[in-house]
Structure formats: structure tokens, C-alpha cells
Amino acid sequence: MKKNKSFLLLALLLIVLIAGASVLYNKLSPSVKKETLTETKKEVKEETKEEAKEEANSSPAMEVPDFTVTDSSGEEVKLSDFLGKPVVLNFWASWCGPCKQEMPHFDEAYKKYGNDIHFLMVNLTDGARETKEIAEAFISEQGYSFPVYFDTKTEAAMTYGTYSIPVTYFIDANGKPVAKGNGTLDADTLQKGIDMLSEK
């Protein structure tokens, strides 16, 4: 009888451990696994003849939400300032392991496409866990050449609902969303997003 009780107890404990491991894996794995790109599709809406006429007469409007961040010299810049060329917008922090993993790919892409595409590497600068000084020291240590922008008021993160990083947006020259990558992007996936921009 005691053997049966011990066996049942061990079996129950094993089931609990497996279930717990499964829950932990599902919760933690999105932050470290590589993700594929999600193409952004514009919602189709029915328009009246008047609305269609008004839209045809107006200049094309930016579809992605705008925000303000600061550059390395402390000057304020807006996402909309970069329109006219495609934009690769990436949210990152120096304490984020998955962010560090993808940064060499972004640096290589910036060296290759920096004249034709704006790379906005937006640092989540909360002033506590991440400061401008910490972020700049990290970039300097690694020898990265892409420009870094600082979200010191969390405006960009809040505008884009950025609660998990890294996350990358591919935006065409007119401010229309093309694709989004959640999680660490490898070199091939980043290249795929850049190729999608050149198709637009």
C-alpha cells in the first residue's frame, strides 16, 4: 500500500513538473526565439464617391503613427522627418539579450543600405534600467555604426505599444507599414524585410 502511495505521489509530482516546464517554455521562448516577418496588409474599407474624390485630391498621408525621440546630440526628431526613404525601425535596449543577438545583422545592413534606407535604432531609455550613457557606452564598445535614437519620454514605445523587445517595423518611403518582425531577426529575415521595402 505504501509503495502504491509513493508511486502515485511521484507520478503526480512528475506531471506537475512537466506542466510547469511547459508553461515556462511558452512564456519565455517568445523573447528568445527567432521570428519570421508578418506582412502588414492595409484594411480595405468601403468609400463613398465623395470620400474617394477627397482622397485622390489630397497628398498621401503617413499611415504609421508618428513619434518624437532625441538623437545623440539631444535634438528632437520625428519619425515623419525620415519619410522620402524607406525606414527600418527597431526598438532595443542594452540589457536585452535577444536585442544584442540581432544587432550585428543591423549594423551590416546599415553599412550596405544606409544611403538608401533610414535605420532608426530606438533605444528604450527609461532613465533607470537604461540610460543614454549606458546605451551609448554599449554601442561604442561594440563598434556599431548605425545611428541611435533615445526614447527618453517613452513616447515611441507607448505609441507603438512596445512591451516586448526586440521588435522591428519595415516602413516604406510614404509612411506605409510593410512588415513587422517580433523577436530576434537573423540576417536572412532582416534581408527579407529590406527586400520587401525595395518592392514597394
JOTACOR-V722771 format. One line per field, one symbol per residue. ss: DSSP state (a for helix, b for strand, c for the rest). phi: phi as a letter, one per 40 degrees, with the letter a starting at -180 (. if undefined). Layout:
BEGIN
ss->???
phi->???
END
This chain:
BEGIN
ss->caaaaaaaaaaaaaaaaaaaaaaaaaaaaaaacbccbbbcccccccccaaaaaaaaaccccccccccbbbcccccbbbaaaacccbbbbbbbccccaaaaaaaaaaaaaaaaacccbbbbbbbccccccccaaaaaaaaaaacccccbbbccccaaaaacccccccbbbbbcccccbbbbbbcbccaaaaaaaaaaaaac
phi->.ccccccccccccccccccccccccccccdcbccbccbccbcccbcbcccccccccccccccccccabbbcccgccbbdcccchbcbbbbbaacccdccccccdccccccccbdcbbcbbccccccgbcbbdccccccccdcgcbccbbbccbfccccccfcbbbcabbbbcccgbcbabbcgcccdccccccccccccc
END
